[in-house]
Amino acid sequence: MDPNRRLPSTGRQRLTVIWTWAARRRRTALAHILRGACYGIGTGTIGLAFIWVEQCL
């Protein structure tokens, strides 16, 4: 949202503006969540692999 722009004064119009703003950014948010999940899975896998190697030695 433009920080200089004011929200509509009525509740229904305000909800419509907020919903539209969130819908436009939904794809970006999902991409960040997916990236974070992939990084977490990769980090966990590498960590478990190192633990397994240490146990074998």
Contacts in CASP RR format, 6 or more apart in sequence:
PFRMAT RR
TARGET T0000
AUTHOR 0000-0000-0000
METHOD contacts of the structure
MODEL  1
MDPNRRLPSTGRQRLTVIWTWAARRRRTALAHILRGACYGIGTGTIGLAF
IWVEQCL
1 17 0 8 1.000
1 21 0 8 1.000
7 14 0 8 1.000
7 17 0 8 1.000
7 18 0 8 1.000
8 14 0 8 1.000
8 17 0 8 1.000
END
